[in-house]
Amino acid sequence: MLFIVSSTLTSDEKKKAKKVKPAAVSVEERGLVKNEIELDEIIKNHAIYCDKCKNMKTFENKVLGYVTPWNARGYDVAKVFANKFDFISPVWLQIQRVGPKNYQLSGTHDIDMKWIKNVKKKSNQSSLLVPRILFEKLKMEDLHALFNNEEEIDSLAKMLLSKSLDFQFNGFVLEIYMQLSGYGKNNVNHLVSDLAKILHKQNKILILVIPPIMMNNEKLFDKRDFDLLKDDIDCFSLMTYDYYSHSGSIGPNAPIDWVRENIEYFTDEPLYRQKILLGLNFYGMKFVTNSKGESRSHPEPILGKDYIKLIKNRKLNLKWEDNYKEHILISNQNNQKTFIFYPTLSSLHSRIELAKELGTGLSIWELGQGLDYFYDLL
């Protein structure tokens, strides 16, 4: 199979895109997973994945991959590498309360039934479709009703079950703690637990998105919450990335010691470790500073296609930071310094090996943002 490489392509980019012949062996066998790597090696090989490997999952524990409508390349990645994923989570849906004990899903216009059938067929039905749902559209009065009335919870659960049957979903990924910023956490835990139990009765699964532990020790979700829910929730999608936003300074996306600290904080029990899906970012962050080292603007996310364009067109220094287990690109031009932290085969391999050591699964944000040869590692 020939695979066109890039993230979301415009019509002009599609005309220019070249078809790339896959490799016969994996990136590891090709000697590409290394700390000391030249930018030319990335440019030459990033589009070339292993053809025979694409249908073989080498990581033993669970793997979840997110797909977003605004980065449509992820839909193609999910089809090509469907066998690498235990769960595929399209980011489509939001909960709305339209009246007392009356809930509906917004975002259903993004649901692509043909794509769902293709992914399931490609994976021989082994990839479970579990779209993410948000609670952002609920007003305070809606939350109050939901938190204080079991019939409201039951109505919400029945709606979710009905939609899962209509659209052939295997369950849902629930993200709520970040949206509520700690508000009513005990009530949220009760809601999540009840939803999981009701969904399980119909053989549907519930995966819960949880934030990482913060630098300032503020915990929107802590070990007590984990212990309360660990027997009800099928998996926890742990957001071990965006470290810079917690540290308040220029830095890596997910320093390896911080990732380890997060896993070890929540549990040391193997049964529950395997329920944690260690978060991997397939995007990077770009920081620009002035001559004094002060930030000139907010950091910007950088996707795979942008990263490749950047290293093709500019003189940059690629450096391995062993403390973080991440590569950093550095540019010094026009009295400003640019730092780019974008994942590489070596940085991803380090985190996958950590997941193996600690007995966790993986969750990837998100499939359309990475480079095609990343998937050889899964």
Secondary structure by P-SEA (a helix, b strand, c coil): ccccccccccaaaaaabbbbbbbcccccccccccccccaaaaaacccccccccccccccccbbbbbbbcccaaaaaaaaaccccccbbbbcbbbbbbccccbbbbcccccccaaaaaaaaaaacccbbbbbbbbcccccaaaaaaaaccaaaaaaaaaaaaaaaaaccccbbbbbccccccccaaaaaaaaaaaaaaaaaaacbbbbbbbbcccccccccccaaaaaacccccccccccccccccccccccccccaaaaaaaaaaccccaaaaaacbbbbbccbbbbbbcccccccccbbbbcaaaaaaaaaccbbbbbbcccccbbbbbbbcccbbbbbbbbcaaaaaaaaaaaaaabbbbbbcccccccccccccc
